[in-house]
Amino acid sequence: MPAVIDKALDFINGMNTSVSVPHPMDESTTKGLLKYLNELGVPASAADVTARGFQEGWNTGFTEKVAGWAEKIATGNRVIIKDPEYFSSYMREQLRELV
C-alpha cells in the first residue's frame, strides 16, 4: 500500500472508529481524505480500507461505510461532503508530501 494511503488511513484511525455510523465531522473528514487521494492519483480501494479496519479493530459498520465511500470515489462516483472545512490544510500538506 502506498505511504500516502497509509497516512490517510492513519488520520481515519484517529477518529472514533468504534461506532457503526461515523460522527458527521468524521464523515466529512473521511470523504475529504478519500476524495483528495483520488485527486492525487492514488485512490484508496475498499480493500485497503477493509484491511486497515480489520487490522485496527474498527467497528464493522464503520469499516463498511468508509470502504463504500472509497469504492464510490475510486470509481468516479460522487459523494456529498456536508462540511468540507473539517478536512484541514494540514492533512492536505501531509498527504501531498508523500506522493
N, CA, C and O atoms as a GROMACS GRO file, in nm:
protein
  396
    1MET      N    1   0.085  -0.117   0.000
    1MET     CA    2   0.000   0.000   0.000
    1MET      C    3   0.090   0.124   0.000
    1MET      O    4   0.184   0.133   0.079
    2PRO      N    5   0.060   0.220  -0.089
    2PRO     CA    6   0.141   0.343  -0.091
    2PRO      C    7   0.136   0.418   0.043
    2PRO      O    8   0.035   0.414   0.114
    3ALA      N    9   0.244   0.485   0.075
    3ALA     CA   10   0.255   0.557   0.202
    3ALA      C   11   0.147   0.662   0.218
    3ALA      O   12   0.100   0.686   0.329
    4VAL      N   13   0.106   0.726   0.108
    4VAL     CA   14   0.005   0.830   0.117
    4VAL      C   15  -0.130   0.772   0.161
    4VAL      O   16  -0.203   0.835   0.237
    5ILE      N   17  -0.164   0.653   0.113
    5ILE     CA   18  -0.288   0.587   0.155
    5ILE      C   19  -0.276   0.546   0.301
    5ILE      O   20  -0.371   0.562   0.379
    6ASP      N   21  -0.162   0.494   0.338
    6ASP     CA   22  -0.139   0.453   0.476
    6ASP      C   23  -0.155   0.572   0.571
    6ASP      O   24  -0.214   0.558   0.678
    7LYS      N   25  -0.104   0.689   0.532
    7LYS     CA   26  -0.115   0.809   0.614
    7LYS      C   27  -0.260   0.854   0.626
    7LYS      O   28  -0.305   0.892   0.734
    8ALA      N   29  -0.334   0.851   0.517
    8ALA     CA   30  -0.476   0.888   0.520
    8ALA      C   31  -0.553   0.795   0.613
    8ALA      O   32  -0.640   0.840   0.688
    9LEU      N   33  -0.522   0.667   0.608
    9LEU     CA   34  -0.588   0.571   0.697
    9LEU      C   35  -0.546   0.592   0.842
    9LEU      O   36  -0.622   0.562   0.933
   10ASP      N   37  -0.424   0.642   0.863
   10ASP     CA   38  -0.382   0.680   0.999
   10ASP      C   39  -0.471   0.792   1.053
   10ASP      O   40  -0.512   0.790   1.168
   11PHE      N   41  -0.500   0.892   0.968
   11PHE     CA   42  -0.588   1.001   1.008
   11PHE      C   43  -0.726   0.945   1.045
   11PHE      O   44  -0.784   0.985   1.146
   12ILE      N   45  -0.777   0.854   0.964
   12ILE     CA   46  -0.909   0.795   0.991
   12ILE      C   47  -0.904   0.713   1.119
   12ILE      O   48  -0.999   0.713   1.197
   13ASN      N   49  -0.794   0.643   1.141
   13ASN     CA   50  -0.779   0.561   1.261
   13ASN      C   51  -0.784   0.646   1.389
   13ASN      O   52  -0.817   0.594   1.496
   14GLY      N   53  -0.751   0.773   1.378
   14GLY     CA   54  -0.756   0.863   1.493
   14GLY      C   55  -0.897   0.907   1.529
   14GLY      O   56  -0.917   0.975   1.630
   15MET      N   57  -0.993   0.870   1.448
   15MET     CA   58  -1.133   0.906   1.473
   15MET      C   59  -1.197   0.802   1.564
   15MET      O   60  -1.133   0.704   1.602
   16ASN      N   61  -1.322   0.825   1.599
   16ASN     CA   62  -1.395   0.726   1.678
   16ASN      C   63  -1.442   0.616   1.583
   16ASN      O   64  -1.549   0.625   1.523
   17THR      N   65  -1.362   0.514   1.571
   17THR     CA   66  -1.391   0.403   1.479
   17THR      C   67  -1.470   0.291   1.547
   17THR      O   68  -1.494   0.186   1.487
   18SER      N   69  -1.510   0.313   1.672
   18SER     CA   70  -1.582   0.209   1.746
   18SER      C   71  -1.733   0.217   1.728
   18SER      O   72  -1.807   0.137   1.786
   19VAL      N   73  -1.779   0.313   1.649
   19VAL     CA   74  -1.922   0.329   1.624
   19VAL      C   75  -1.955   0.281   1.484
   19VAL      O   76  -1.869   0.280   1.396
   20SER      N   77  -2.080   0.241   1.463
   20SER     CA   78  -2.117   0.191   1.330
   20SER      C   79  -2.142   0.304   1.232
   20SER      O   80  -2.126   0.286   1.111
   21VAL      N   81  -2.180   0.421   1.282
   21VAL     CA   82  -2.205   0.536   1.196
   21VAL      C   83  -2.111   0.649   1.240
   21VAL      O   84  -2.118   0.694   1.354
   22PRO      N   85  -2.024   0.694   1.150
   22PRO     CA   86  -1.929   0.799   1.188
   22PRO      C   87  -2.000   0.929   1.227
   22PRO      O   88  -2.107   0.962   1.173
   23HIS      N   89  -1.941   1.002   1.319
   23HIS     CA   90  -1.988   1.136   1.355
   23HIS      C   91  -1.985   1.220   1.227
   23HIS      O   92  -1.898   1.200   1.143
   24PRO      N   93  -2.078   1.315   1.210
   24PRO     CA   94  -2.078   1.397   1.088
   24PRO      C   95  -1.944   1.464   1.057
   24PRO      O   96  -1.907   1.474   0.940
   25MET      N   97  -1.873   1.510   1.159
   25MET     CA   98  -1.741   1.570   1.137
   25MET      C   99  -1.644   1.466   1.081
   25MET      O  100  -1.568   1.494   0.988
   26ASP      N  101  -1.646   1.345   1.138
   26ASP     CA  102  -1.558   1.238   1.091
   26ASP      C  103  -1.596   1.195   0.949
   26ASP      O  104  -1.510   1.163   0.868
   27GLU      N  105  -1.726   1.193   0.922
   27GLU     CA  106  -1.772   1.156   0.787
   27GLU      C  107  -1.718   1.255   0.684
   27GLU      O  108  -1.665   1.215   0.580
   28SER      N  109  -1.732   1.384   0.712
   28SER     CA  110  -1.684   1.486   0.619
   28SER      C  111  -1.532   1.478   0.601
   28SER      O  112  -1.482   1.490   0.489
   29THR      N  113  -1.461   1.459   0.710
   29THR     CA  114  -1.316   1.448   0.704
   29THR      C  115  -1.274   1.326   0.623
   29THR      O  116  -1.185   1.335   0.538
   30THR      N  117  -1.338   1.214   0.649
   30THR     CA  118  -1.304   1.090   0.578
   30THR      C  119  -1.330   1.103   0.428
   30THR      O  120  -1.246   1.067   0.347
   31LYS      N  121  -1.446   1.155   0.392
   31LYS     CA  122  -1.477   1.173   0.250
   31LYS      C  123  -1.377   1.269   0.186
   31LYS      O  124  -1.334   1.247   0.072
   32GLY      N  125  -1.339   1.375   0.258
   32GLY     CA  126  -1.240   1.469   0.206
   32GLY      C  127  -1.105   1.403   0.183
   32GLY      O  128  -1.040   1.426   0.081
   33LEU      N  129  -1.064   1.320   0.279
   33LEU     CA  130  -0.938   1.247   0.264
   33LEU      C  131  -0.941   1.156   0.142
   33LEU      O  132  -0.849   1.155   0.061
   34LEU      N  133  -1.048   1.079   0.130
   34LEU     CA  134  -1.058   0.984   0.019
   34LEU      C  135  -1.066   1.054  -0.116
   34LEU      O  136  -1.007   1.010  -0.214
   35LYS      N  137  -1.139   1.164  -0.120
   35LYS     CA  138  -1.150   1.241  -0.244
   35LYS      C  139  -1.014   1.301  -0.282
   35LYS      O  140  -0.976   1.300  -0.399
   36TYR      N  141  -0.941   1.352  -0.183
   36TYR     CA  142  -0.811   1.411  -0.209
   36TYR      C  143  -0.711   1.306  -0.260
   36TYR      O  144  -0.633   1.332  -0.351
   37LEU      N  145  -0.715   1.187  -0.201
   37LEU     CA  146  -0.629   1.079  -0.250
   37LEU      C  147  -0.656   1.053  -0.398
   37LEU      O  148  -0.564   1.035  -0.477
   38ASN      N  149  -0.783   1.052  -0.434
   38ASN     CA  150  -0.821   1.029  -0.573
   38ASN      C  151  -0.768   1.142  -0.662
   38ASN      O  152  -0.718   1.116  -0.772
   39GLU      N  153  -0.778   1.266  -0.614
   39GLU     CA  154  -0.726   1.380  -0.690
   39GLU      C  155  -0.575   1.371  -0.708
   39GLU      O  156  -0.521   1.415  -0.809
   40LEU      N  157  -0.507   1.315  -0.609
   40LEU     CA  158  -0.361   1.297  -0.618
   40LEU      C  159  -0.323   1.181  -0.710
   40LEU      O  160  -0.205   1.160  -0.739
   41GLY      N  161  -0.422   1.106  -0.755
   41GLY     CA  162  -0.396   0.993  -0.844
   41GLY      C  163  -0.363   0.864  -0.772
   41GLY      O  164  -0.311   0.770  -0.832
   42VAL      N  165  -0.392   0.860  -0.643
   42VAL     CA  166  -0.364   0.742  -0.561
   42VAL      C  167  -0.490   0.707  -0.481
   42VAL      O  168  -0.492   0.722  -0.359
   43PRO      N  169  -0.594   0.662  -0.550
   43PRO     CA  170  -0.719   0.635  -0.477
   43PRO      C  171  -0.706   0.516  -0.382
   43PRO      O  172  -0.641   0.416  -0.412
   44ALA      N  173  -0.770   0.530  -0.267
   44ALA     CA  174  -0.776   0.419  -0.171
   44ALA      C  175  -0.885   0.323  -0.219
   44ALA      O  176  -0.992   0.367  -0.260
   45SER      N  177  -0.858   0.196  -0.212
   45SER     CA  178  -0.958   0.098  -0.253
   45SER      C  179  -1.038   0.052  -0.131
   45SER      O  180  -0.996   0.071  -0.016
   46ALA      N  181  -1.150  -0.008  -0.158
   46ALA     CA  182  -1.230  -0.066  -0.050
   46ALA      C  183  -1.149  -0.172   0.023
   46ALA      O  184  -1.163  -0.189   0.145
   47ALA      N  185  -1.065  -0.244  -0.050
   47ALA     CA  186  -0.982  -0.349   0.011
   47ALA      C  187  -0.879  -0.288   0.107
   47ALA      O  188  -0.853  -0.344   0.213
   48ASP      N  189  -0.822  -0.173   0.070
   48ASP     CA  190  -0.727  -0.103   0.158
   48ASP      C  191  -0.795  -0.067   0.290
   48ASP      O  192  -0.741  -0.090   0.398
   49VAL      N  193  -0.914  -0.010   0.279
   49VAL     CA  194  -0.989   0.034   0.397
   49VAL      C  195  -1.029  -0.084   0.483
   49VAL      O  196  -1.014  -0.082   0.605
   50THR      N  197  -1.079  -0.188   0.418
   50THR     CA  198  -1.125  -0.307   0.491
   50THR      C  199  -1.008  -0.373   0.564
   50THR      O  200  -1.022  -0.414   0.680
   51ALA      N  201  -0.894  -0.383   0.498
   51ALA     CA  202  -0.777  -0.444   0.562
   51ALA      C  203  -0.733  -0.364   0.684
   51ALA      O  204  -0.702  -0.422   0.788
   52ARG      N  205  -0.730  -0.231   0.672
   52ARG     CA  206  -0.689  -0.148   0.785
   52ARG      C  207  -0.792  -0.156   0.898
   52ARG      O  208  -0.757  -0.166   1.015
   53GLY      N  209  -0.919  -0.153   0.860
   53GLY     CA  210  -1.025  -0.163   0.961
   53GLY      C  211  -1.017  -0.292   1.040
   53GLY      O  212  -1.034  -0.292   1.162
   54PHE      N  213  -0.991  -0.401   0.971
   54PHE     CA  214  -0.977  -0.530   1.037
   54PHE      C  215  -0.854  -0.531   1.127
   54PHE      O  216  -0.860  -0.577   1.241
   55GLN      N  217  -0.744  -0.479   1.075
   55GLN     CA  218  -0.617  -0.475   1.150
   55GLN      C  219  -0.630  -0.392   1.277
   55GLN      O  220  -0.577  -0.431   1.382
   56GLU      N  221  -0.700  -0.280   1.270
   56GLU     CA  222  -0.710  -0.188   1.383
   56GLU      C  223  -0.832  -0.215   1.472
   56GLU      O  224  -0.846  -0.152   1.577
   57GLY      N  225  -0.918  -0.306   1.432
   57GLY     CA  226  -1.035  -0.338   1.514
   57GLY      C  227  -1.148  -0.236   1.504
   57GLY      O  228  -1.222  -0.215   1.600
   58TRP      N  229  -1.161  -0.172   1.387
   58TRP     CA  230  -1.270  -0.078   1.368
   58TRP      C  231  -1.404  -0.151   1.373
   58TRP      O  232  -1.412  -0.269   1.341
   59ASN      N  233  -1.507  -0.080   1.412
   59ASN     CA  234  -1.642  -0.134   1.408
   59ASN      C  235  -1.672  -0.176   1.264
   59ASN      O  236  -1.635  -0.107   1.169
   60THR      N  237  -1.738  -0.290   1.248
   60THR     CA  238  -1.768  -0.342   1.115
   60THR      C  239  -1.851  -0.244   1.032
   60THR      O  240  -1.824  -0.224   0.914
   61GLY      N  241  -1.952  -0.184   1.094
   61GLY     CA  242  -2.035  -0.088   1.023
   61GLY      C  243  -1.956   0.034   0.978
   61GLY      O  244  -1.974   0.082   0.866
   62PHE      N  245  -1.868   0.084   1.065
   62PHE     CA  246  -1.782   0.197   1.031
   62PHE      C  247  -1.694   0.161   0.912
   62PHE      O  248  -1.683   0.237   0.815
   63THR      N  249  -1.632   0.044   0.919
   63THR     CA  250  -1.543  -0.001   0.812
   63THR      C  251  -1.618  -0.013   0.680
   63THR      O  252  -1.567   0.028   0.575
   64GLU      N  253  -1.737  -0.070   0.684
   64GLU     CA  254  -1.816  -0.087   0.562
   64GLU      C  255  -1.854   0.048   0.501
   64GLU      O  256  -1.851   0.064   0.379
   65LYS      N  257  -1.890   0.144   0.585
   65LYS     CA  258  -1.926   0.277   0.534
   65LYS      C  259  -1.805   0.341   0.465
   65LYS      O  260  -1.817   0.391   0.353
   66VAL      N  261  -1.691   0.340   0.532
   66VAL     CA  262  -1.571   0.404   0.476
   66VAL      C  263  -1.528   0.330   0.349
   66VAL      O  264  -1.489   0.394   0.251
   67ALA      N  265  -1.533   0.198   0.350
   67ALA     CA  266  -1.496   0.122   0.230
   67ALA      C  267  -1.591   0.154   0.115
   67ALA      O  268  -1.548   0.162   0.000
   68GLY      N  269  -1.718   0.172   0.145
   68GLY     CA  270  -1.815   0.208   0.042
   68GLY      C  271  -1.786   0.344  -0.018
   68GLY      O  272  -1.795   0.362  -0.140
   69TRP      N  273  -1.749   0.441   0.066
   69TRP     CA  274  -1.712   0.573   0.014
   69TRP      C  275  -1.587   0.564  -0.071
   69TRP      O  276  -1.578   0.627  -0.176
   70ALA      N  277  -1.490   0.485  -0.027
   70ALA     CA  278  -1.366   0.469  -0.104
   70ALA      C  279  -1.397   0.412  -0.242
   70ALA      O  280  -1.344   0.458  -0.342
   71GLU      N  281  -1.483   0.311  -0.245
   71GLU     CA  282  -1.520   0.248  -0.372
   71GLU      C  283  -1.591   0.348  -0.463
   71GLU      O  284  -1.560   0.356  -0.582
   72LYS      N  285  -1.686   0.424  -0.408
   72LYS     CA  286  -1.758   0.523  -0.488
   72LYS      C  287  -1.663   0.625  -0.549
   72LYS      O  288  -1.670   0.656  -0.668
   73ILE      N  289  -1.574   0.676  -0.467
   73ILE     CA  290  -1.481   0.780  -0.514
   73ILE      C  291  -1.383   0.723  -0.616
   73ILE      O  292  -1.357   0.786  -0.718
   74ALA      N  293  -1.329   0.605  -0.590
   74ALA     CA  294  -1.231   0.544  -0.680
   74ALA      C  295  -1.292   0.511  -0.816
   74ALA      O  296  -1.221   0.509  -0.917
   75THR      N  297  -1.422   0.486  -0.819
   75THR     CA  298  -1.487   0.452  -0.947
   75THR      C  299  -1.548   0.574  -1.015
   75THR      O  300  -1.620   0.561  -1.114
   76GLY      N  301  -1.520   0.694  -0.961
   76GLY     CA  302  -1.566   0.815  -1.025
   76GLY      C  303  -1.705   0.862  -0.987
   76GLY      O  304  -1.757   0.956  -1.046
   77ASN      N  305  -1.764   0.798  -0.889
   77ASN     CA  306  -1.896   0.839  -0.844
   77ASN      C  307  -1.883   0.953  -0.744
   77ASN      O  308  -1.776   0.975  -0.686
   78ARG      N  309  -1.990   1.022  -0.724
   78ARG     CA  310  -1.991   1.142  -0.640
   78ARG      C  311  -2.031   1.109  -0.497
   78ARG      O  312  -2.120   1.027  -0.473
   79VAL      N  313  -1.965   1.174  -0.401
   79VAL     CA  314  -2.006   1.170  -0.261
   79VAL      C  315  -2.028   1.313  -0.217
   79VAL      O  316  -1.960   1.405  -0.263
   80ILE      N  317  -2.123   1.332  -0.128
   80ILE     CA  318  -2.152   1.466  -0.078
   80ILE      C  319  -2.077   1.488   0.053
   80ILE      O  320  -2.090   1.411   0.148
   81ILE      N  321  -1.999   1.595   0.056
   81ILE     CA  322  -1.925   1.633   0.176
   81ILE      C  323  -1.997   1.753   0.235
   81ILE      O  324  -1.989   1.864   0.182
   82LYS      N  325  -2.067   1.730   0.344
   82LYS     CA  326  -2.151   1.835   0.403
   82LYS      C  327  -2.069   1.947   0.466
   82LYS      O  328  -2.109   2.063   0.459
   83ASP      N  329  -1.959   1.915   0.527
   83ASP     CA  330  -1.875   2.014   0.595
   83ASP      C  331  -1.730   1.999   0.551
   83ASP      O  332  -1.649   1.942   0.624
   84PRO      N  333  -1.696   2.049   0.431
   84PRO     CA  334  -1.560   2.027   0.378
   84PRO      C  335  -1.449   2.091   0.460
   84PRO      O  336  -1.333   2.052   0.446
   85GLU      N  337  -1.481   2.188   0.544
   85GLU     CA  338  -1.377   2.255   0.621
   85GLU      C  339  -1.311   2.164   0.725
   85GLU      O  340  -1.205   2.198   0.778
   86TYR      N  341  -1.372   2.050   0.755
   86TYR     CA  342  -1.311   1.959   0.852
   86TYR      C  343  -1.189   1.887   0.797
   86TYR      O  344  -1.106   1.837   0.873
   87PHE      N  345  -1.176   1.882   0.664
   87PHE     CA  346  -1.057   1.824   0.602
   87PHE      C  347  -0.954   1.937   0.593
   87PHE      O  348  -0.961   2.020   0.502
   88SER      N  349  -0.862   1.938   0.684
   88SER     CA  350  -0.773   2.054   0.704
   88SER      C  351  -0.659   2.064   0.604
   88SER      O  352  -0.622   1.968   0.537
   89SER      N  353  -0.605   2.185   0.595
   89SER     CA  354  -0.489   2.208   0.509
   89SER      C  355  -0.367   2.130   0.560
   89SER      O  356  -0.282   2.090   0.481
   90TYR      N  357  -0.359   2.109   0.692
   90TYR     CA  358  -0.251   2.028   0.749
   90TYR      C  359  -0.255   1.887   0.690
   90TYR      O  360  -0.152   1.832   0.650
   91MET      N  361  -0.374   1.830   0.684
   91MET     CA  362  -0.388   1.695   0.629
   91MET      C  363  -0.347   1.693   0.482
   91MET      O  364  -0.277   1.602   0.437
   92ARG      N  365  -0.391   1.793   0.407
   92ARG     CA  366  -0.356   1.803   0.264
   92ARG      C  367  -0.203   1.806   0.248
   92ARG      O  368  -0.147   1.734   0.164
   93GLU      N  369  -0.137   1.889   0.327
   93GLU     CA  370   0.009   1.902   0.318
   93GLU      C  371   0.078   1.770   0.350
   93GLU      O  372   0.170   1.728   0.280
   94GLN      N  373   0.032   1.704   0.456
   94GLN     CA  374   0.091   1.577   0.496
   94GLN      C  375   0.078   1.473   0.385
   94GLN      O  376   0.173   1.398   0.358
   95LEU      N  377  -0.037   1.469   0.321
   95LEU     CA  378  -0.059   1.371   0.215
   95LEU      C  379   0.019   1.408   0.088
   95LEU      O  380   0.079   1.321   0.024
   96ARG      N  381   0.017   1.535   0.052
   96ARG     CA  382   0.086   1.579  -0.070
   96ARG      C  383   0.236   1.546  -0.062
   96ARG      O  384   0.296   1.511  -0.162
   97GLU      N  385   0.295   1.558   0.056
   97GLU     CA  386   0.438   1.530   0.073
   97GLU      C  387   0.473   1.384   0.044
   97GLU      O  388   0.588   1.353   0.014
   98LEU      N  389   0.375   1.295   0.053
   98LEU     CA  390   0.403   1.152   0.036
   98LEU      C  391   0.380   1.101  -0.106
   98LEU      O  392   0.403   0.983  -0.135
   99VAL      N  393   0.336   1.189  -0.194
   99VAL     CA  394   0.309   1.146  -0.333
   99VAL      C  395   0.435   1.158  -0.415
   99VAL      O  396   0.435   1.126  -0.534
   0.00000   0.00000   0.00000
